[in-house]
Amino acid sequence: MAFATMTGFAGKKRGKVNHQRVTINGIDFDSIAEADRYRILRVMEKTGKITDLVCHPRWEIIPAQKIENGRSFQAAHYTADFQYVRDGKTVVEDVKSEYTRQEESYILRRKLMLLVHGIYVEEVIM
């Protein structure tokens, strides 16, 4: 049996910023750092420090639109890395590197989350 199969740790694809994609227990992560954060959060959940851990929650930040000539535009969404409850409050977080936290599309989507849904996205720099 392969190491990846035994540990639940598999994946060799590269993401948009050349991060190695990883699968743990059937959940796909875009980077090793994100997978490592998942492991930390699972321990925190098992010890009762957090509850209701969700991977890759998704919100609509711009609704689908149609213009006069019948042309339509798809809705825009934001997918965070994790959502959980800590001290009775819902936390939404994204794992970022110093490079990825400066991407313009990420910054815009994070700001839209705050504007549209009133949700502040916590960044975890790894």
HUMO-V446961 format. One record per pair of residues at least 12 apart in sequence whose ideal C-beta (glycine too) atoms are under 10 Angstrom apart, sorted by sequence separation. I is the first residue (numbers start at 1). J is the second residue. D is the distance in Angstrom with one decimal. If there is no record, write none. Layout:
I;J;D / I;J;D
//
This chain:
10;22;7.4 / 11;23;4.7 / 19;31;3.7 / 20;32;5.7 / 22;34;7.5 / 23;35;8.4 / 24;36;9.7 / 41;53;5.5 / 62;74;9.2 / 63;75;5.3 / 64;76;8.9 / 80;92;4.8 / 81;93;6.2 / 82;94;7.9 / 94;106;7.7 / 109;121;8.5 / 110;122;10.0 / 9;22;6.6 / 10;23;4.7 / 11;24;8.7 / 17;30;8.8 / 18;31;9.6 / 19;32;7.1 / 20;33;9.8 / 21;34;9.3 / 22;35;4.2 / 25;38;9.1 / 62;75;6.2 / 63;76;8.5 / 80;93;6.6 / 81;94;4.9 / 82;95;8.0 / 110;123;8.2 / 9;23;7.3 / 10;24;8.3 / 15;29;9.4 / 16;30;8.0 / 17;31;8.3 / 19;33;7.6 / 21;35;9.1 / 22;36;9.0 / 24;38;6.4 / 41;55;8.9 / 61;75;8.2 / 62;76;4.0 / 78;92;9.2 / 80;94;5.4 / 81;95;5.1 / 96;110;9.9 / 8;23;7.7 / 9;24;5.8 / 13;28;9.1 / 15;30;4.7 / 19;34;8.2 / 20;35;9.2 / 24;39;7.4 / 38;53;8.5 / 60;75;5.2 / 61;76;5.4 / 62;77;8.4 / 79;94;9.1 / 80;95;9.6 / 81;96;8.9 / 94;109;9.5 / 106;121;9.3 / 8;24;5.3 / 9;25;9.0 / 10;26;9.8 / 14;30;9.8 / 15;31;6.4 / 22;38;9.0 / 60;76;7.4 / 61;77;6.4 / 62;78;9.6 / 78;94;9.3 / 94;110;7.6 / 7;24;8.3 / 8;25;4.7 / 11;28;7.2 / 13;30;9.5 / 14;31;9.9 / 25;42;9.1 / 38;55;6.8 / 59;76;9.9 / 60;77;5.6 / 61;78;5.0 / 106;123;9.3 / 4;22;9.4 / 7;25;9.6 / 8;26;7.8 / 10;28;9.6 / 11;29;7.8 / 24;42;9.1 / 59;77;6.5 / 60;78;8.2 / 92;110;9.8 / 4;23;8.1 / 8;27;9.2 / 11;30;9.8 / 15;34;9.6 / 58;77;5.4 / 59;78;5.2 / 94;113;9.9 / 4;24;9.9 / 11;31;10.0 / 58;78;7.1 / 59;79;8.0 / 11;32;9.1 / 34;55;9.2 / 57;78;9.1 / 58;79;4.6 / 59;80;8.0 / 92;113;7.5 / 34;56;9.7 / 57;79;7.2 / 58;80;7.9 / 101;123;5.8 / 9;32;9.6 / 56;79;5.5 / 57;80;5.5 / 100;123;9.5 / 101;124;9.8 / 11;35;8.5 / 55;79;9.9 / 56;80;7.2 / 57;81;8.9 / 59;83;9.8 / 101;125;6.8 / 55;80;9.2 / 56;81;6.9 / 57;82;7.7 / 58;83;9.9 / 92;117;9.1 / 96;121;9.8 / 100;125;9.5 / 9;35;7.6 / 29;55;8.1 / 30;56;9.5 / 54;80;8.9 / 55;81;7.3 / 56;82;7.9 / 57;83;4.3 / 28;55;9.0 / 29;56;8.9 / 55;82;6.1 / 56;83;8.9 / 57;84;9.7 / 92;119;5.4 / 93;120;9.9 / 94;121;5.6 / 96;123;5.1 / 98;125;6.6 / 27;55;5.4 / 28;56;8.4 / 54;82;6.9 / 55;83;8.3 / 78;106;9.3 / 91;119;9.6 / 92;120;7.5 / 93;121;6.7 / 94;122;7.5 / 95;123;8.0 / 96;124;7.0 / 97;125;7.0 / 98;126;9.9 / 27;56;8.1 / 53;82;6.7 / 54;83;4.5 / 55;84;9.8 / 80;109;9.5 / 90;119;8.0 / 91;120;9.1 / 92;121;5.2 / 93;122;4.3 / 94;123;5.9 / 95;124;4.9 / 96;125;5.9 / 97;126;7.0 / 9;39;9.9 / 53;83;7.6 / 54;84;6.9 / 78;108;9.6 / 79;109;9.0 / 80;110;9.3 / 91;121;9.3 / 92;122;6.8 / 93;123;7.2 / 94;124;7.1 / 95;125;8.1 / 96;126;7.6 / 24;55;9.7 / 52;83;7.7 / 53;84;4.5 / 54;85;9.8 / 78;109;4.6 / 91;122;6.1 / 93;124;5.5 / 95;126;5.6 / 50;82;9.4 / 52;84;5.7 / 53;85;8.6 / 76;108;9.6 / 77;109;8.6 / 78;110;7.6 / 51;84;6.7 / 52;85;4.7 / 57;90;9.8 / 59;92;8.8 / 76;109;7.8 / 80;113;8.0 / 50;84;4.5 / 51;85;4.8 / 52;86;9.7 / 78;112;6.8 / 49;84;9.5 / 50;85;6.4 / 51;86;8.1 / 57;92;7.0 / 78;113;5.3 / 50;86;4.9 / 54;90;9.8 / 76;112;7.9 / 83;119;9.2 / 49;86;7.1 / 50;87;8.8 / 51;88;9.4 / 49;87;9.0 / 52;90;8.1 / 53;91;10.0 / 54;92;9.4 / 78;116;8.9 / 83;121;9.9 / 45;84;7.2 / 52;91;10.0 / 78;117;8.7 / 80;119;8.6 / 41;81;9.5 / 44;84;8.1 / 45;85;9.7 / 81;121;9.3 / 82;122;9.3 / 41;82;6.0 / 50;91;7.7 / 78;119;9.0 / 80;121;6.2 / 44;86;8.3 / 80;122;9.3 / 81;123;9.9 / 82;124;8.6 / 38;81;8.1 / 41;84;6.5 / 78;121;8.0 / 81;124;8.0 / 37;81;7.0 / 38;82;7.2 / 37;82;7.1 / 41;86;9.9 / 34;81;5.6 / 61;108;9.1 / 62;109;9.6 / 33;81;9.6 / 34;82;8.6 / 61;109;6.3 / 61;110;9.7 / 31;81;9.4 / 41;91;9.9 / 59;109;9.5 / 61;111;9.4 / 62;112;7.1 / 30;81;8.1 / 61;112;4.2 / 29;81;8.0 / 41;93;8.7 / 60;112;10.0 / 61;113;6.3 / 59;112;9.1 / 63;116;9.5 / 59;113;6.6 / 61;115;8.4 / 62;116;8.0 / 61;116;5.3 / 37;93;8.0 / 60;116;8.1 / 61;117;7.6 / 37;94;9.6 / 38;95;8.8 / 59;116;7.7 / 60;117;9.0 / 37;95;4.8 / 59;117;5.8 / 36;95;8.3 / 34;94;8.8 / 35;95;9.1 / 59;119;7.4 / 34;95;4.5 / 33;95;5.3 / 34;96;9.4 / 57;119;9.9 / 32;95;10.0 / 33;96;8.4 / 31;95;7.0 / 33;97;7.0 / 30;95;8.5 / 31;96;9.6 / 29;95;8.6 / 31;97;8.1 / 33;100;9.6 / 31;100;8.8 / 30;100;9.5 / 19;97;8.2 / 17;97;7.7 / 19;100;8.5 / 17;99;6.6 / 17;100;5.8 / 41;124;9.7 / 16;100;9.0 / 40;124;9.2 / 15;100;9.7 / 17;103;8.2 / 40;126;9.7 / 16;103;9.3 / 37;124;5.9 / 36;124;10.0 / 37;126;6.4 / 34;124;9.1 / 36;126;6.7 / 33;124;8.4 / 33;125;9.1 / 34;126;8.0 / 33;126;3.9 / 32;126;8.9 / 31;126;8.4
//
